Amino acid sequence: MTYSVVAHCKHTGQYGIAIATYSPSVGARCPILVPGRGVASVQAVANPTLNRLAAQLIESGRCARNIIEELQACDPFPDSRQLSVIDIYGQAGASTGARNAVWAGHVLGDGYVCAGNVLVGEKVVNAMAQAFEACVDVALAERLMLSLEAGRDAGGQPEGQNSAALLVSGDGSFPIVDLRVDLHDAPEAELRRIWDWHRPMVPYYLQRAVTPTVPRWWQWRMENVPGWRARHLDRGQ
């Protein structure tokens, strides 16, 4: 009951994933992001144990095909799972188990995978792939959002979607984007709203991680984001 795009940016070295599903809290259950090493999604039927194993395999530098083979070998129900992986080399791999509810399938591209199950049709993953390839000069997080939105606009899931997430790695050991919509009638639209607000704040949070003396977020935003005004700034300060 999920569709996702996992990808690697050759220019920046970033890895990322955008994902949406009918179930709540997809961002807590399916994505696996290992900054500087790779990204994956274990979906259709989420399994936290496989997520931990996938992270270990990505961290160890295994190739995408080997990661998928290892996950399937350790999975008592591999036919019920859908796997997408981008490895440390930027290579893509994917598997859609035979027991995934229709329509289910994936598209492998150069450094990306678009995959989904319980979709209105193959047109969903095709639209996602086309959208991702159409904006090669755009930052990875935005490319992922555009791809996810294209899947929604192509019909998404018959039941609709209730949760979505966007994760992107940076140069350090933590994601530079980690945004989630756990329960919403239009999760992709809500994720877009949050991402558009958060996008100019990425440099701020990177700076704050190493320089605690930077201004508070609303002060920094007022100084660095043209046209923005914070609300309720006094609050006794």
C-alpha positions in Angstrom: 0.0 0.0 0.0 2.9 2.3 -0.7 4.8 4.1 -3.4 8.3 5.6 -3.1 11.3 6.9 -4.9 14.8 6.2 -3.6 17.7 8.0 -5.3 21.4 9.1 -5.3 22.6 12.5 -6.6 25.9 12.1 -8.5 26.7 15.8 -8.2 26.3 16.1 -4.4 26.7 12.5 -3.2 23.4 12.8 -1.4 21.0 9.9 -0.9 17.3 10.3 -0.3 13.8 8.9 -0.3 10.2 10.2 -0.7 7.4 7.9 0.2 3.6 7.9 0.7 1.1 5.3 1.6 -2.5 4.6 2.8 -1.3 3.6 6.2 -0.3 6.0 9.0 3.3 6.9 9.9 5.1 5.5 6.8 8.2 7.6 7.6 8.8 5.6 10.8 8.4 2.2 9.2 9.8 1.9 5.7 12.7 4.3 4.9 16.3 3.3 5.6 18.9 6.1 5.1 22.6 5.7 5.8 24.3 9.1 5.1 27.2 8.7 2.7 26.4 5.0 2.1 23.0 4.4 0.7 19.2 4.4 1.0 16.5 1.8 0.9 12.8 1.1 1.4 11.3 -2.1 2.8 7.6 -1.7 2.0 4.3 -3.5 1.1 4.6 -5.2 4.5 7.0 -3.2 6.8 9.4 -5.1 9.0 11.7 -3.2 11.4 14.0 -6.2 11.7 14.7 -6.1 8.0 15.2 -2.3 8.2 18.0 -2.9 10.7 19.6 -5.5 8.6 19.3 -3.3 5.5 21.1 -0.5 7.3 23.9 -2.8 8.3 24.3 -4.2 4.8 24.3 -0.6 3.3 26.9 0.5 5.9 29.1 -2.5 5.1 29.3 -1.4 1.4 27.5 -4.3 -0.2 26.2 -3.8 -3.7 22.5 -3.3 -4.2 21.9 -6.8 -5.7 23.7 -8.4 -2.8 21.7 -6.4 -0.2 18.5 -7.5 -1.8 19.6 -11.2 -1.9 20.6 -11.0 1.8 17.3 -9.4 2.8 15.3 -12.0 1.0 17.4 -14.9 2.4 16.6 -13.6 6.0 13.0 -12.9 5.3 10.3 -15.6 6.1 7.9 -13.9 3.7 10.0 -12.4 0.8 7.1 -12.8 -1.7 5.1 -10.3 0.4 7.8 -7.7 0.5 8.9 -4.9 -1.9 12.5 -3.8 -1.7 14.3 -0.8 -3.2 18.0 -0.1 -2.7 20.6 2.4 -3.8 24.1 1.3 -2.7 27.4 3.1 -1.9 28.2 3.0 -5.6 25.0 4.7 -6.6 23.7 1.6 -8.2 20.0 0.8 -8.0 18.3 -2.5 -7.2 14.7 -3.6 -6.5 12.5 -6.5 -6.0 8.7 -6.8 -6.0 7.4 -10.0 -4.4 4.8 -12.1 -6.2 2.4 -11.7 -3.3 2.4 -7.9 -3.5 -1.2 -6.7 -4.1 -1.9 -5.4 -7.6 -0.9 -3.2 -9.1 2.7 -3.7 -7.9 6.0 -3.1 -9.6 9.0 -0.9 -10.0 11.1 1.1 -12.4 14.9 1.0 -12.2 16.8 4.1 -13.5 20.2 5.6 -13.3 20.7 6.0 -9.6 17.1 5.7 -8.6 14.1 3.3 -8.1 10.4 4.1 -8.3 8.4 1.4 -6.7 4.8 0.8 -5.5 2.1 -1.6 -4.6 -1.7 -1.4 -4.4 -1.5 1.3 -7.1 -4.1 2.3 -9.7 -1.7 1.0 -12.3 1.8 1.0 -13.8 1.3 4.6 -14.8 2.0 5.7 -11.2 5.6 4.5 -11.1 6.2 5.5 -14.8 5.0 9.1 -14.0 7.3 9.2 -11.0 10.3 8.1 -13.0 9.6 10.6 -15.8 9.2 13.4 -13.3 12.5 12.5 -11.6 14.4 12.3 -14.9 12.9 15.6 -16.1 14.7 17.7 -13.4 18.3 16.6 -13.3 19.5 20.1 -12.4 17.2 20.4 -9.3 18.4 19.6 -5.8 17.7 16.0 -4.8 15.1 16.8 -2.1 13.0 18.8 -4.6 13.4 16.1 -7.3 12.1 13.5 -4.8 9.1 15.7 -4.0 8.3 16.3 -7.6 8.5 12.6 -8.3 6.2 11.8 -5.3 3.7 14.4 -6.4 3.7 12.9 -10.0 2.8 9.6 -8.5 -0.1 11.1 -6.7 -1.2 13.0 -9.7 -1.1 9.8 -11.8 -3.7 8.3 -9.4 -1.6 7.0 -6.5 -3.5 4.3 -4.6 -7.2 3.5 -5.0 -7.8 4.2 -1.3 -5.8 7.4 -1.4 -2.9 8.2 0.9 -2.7 9.1 4.6 1.0 9.5 5.4 4.2 10.6 3.6 7.9 11.3 4.3 11.0 12.9 2.8 14.5 12.1 3.9 17.8 13.3 2.4 21.4 12.8 3.6 24.1 15.4 3.7 27.9 15.4 4.1 27.7 14.5 7.8 26.4 11.5 9.8 22.8 12.7 10.0 20.0 13.6 7.5 19.8 17.2 6.4 16.1 16.7 5.6 13.9 14.4 7.7 10.2 15.4 7.3 7.1 13.3 8.1 3.4 13.6 7.8 2.0 10.8 9.9 -1.7 11.2 9.4 -3.4 13.6 6.9 -6.1 13.5 4.3 -3.7 14.9 1.7 -0.2 13.9 3.0 1.7 14.8 -0.2 0.3 18.3 -0.2 1.0 18.7 3.5 4.6 17.4 3.0 5.0 19.9 0.2 3.9 22.7 2.5 6.3 21.6 5.2 9.2 21.1 2.8 8.7 24.6 1.2 8.8 26.1 4.7 11.8 24.0 5.7 13.9 24.3 2.6 15.5 27.7 3.3 16.1 26.5 6.9 18.4 23.6 5.9 21.6 25.8 6.2 20.4 27.1 9.5 20.1 23.7 11.1 23.4 22.6 9.7 25.0 25.7 11.2 23.3 25.3 14.5 24.6 21.7 14.9 28.2 23.0 15.1 27.6 26.6 16.3 25.1 26.8 19.2 25.5 30.6 19.4 23.6 31.2 16.2 20.3 33.1 16.6 17.0 31.4 17.3 15.3 30.0 14.3 12.7 32.7 13.8 15.4 35.4 14.2 17.6 33.7 11.6 14.6 33.3 9.3 13.7 36.9 9.5 17.2 37.9 8.6 17.8 35.4 5.8 14.4 34.6 4.2 13.0 37.6 2.3 9.4 38.5 2.9 9.0 36.2 6.0 7.7 37.5 9.3 7.5 35.5 12.4 4.2 35.4 14.4 3.9 36.0 18.2 7.5 36.9 18.6 7.2 38.6 22.0 6.0 35.7 24.1 7.5 37.5 27.1 10.9 37.8 25.6 
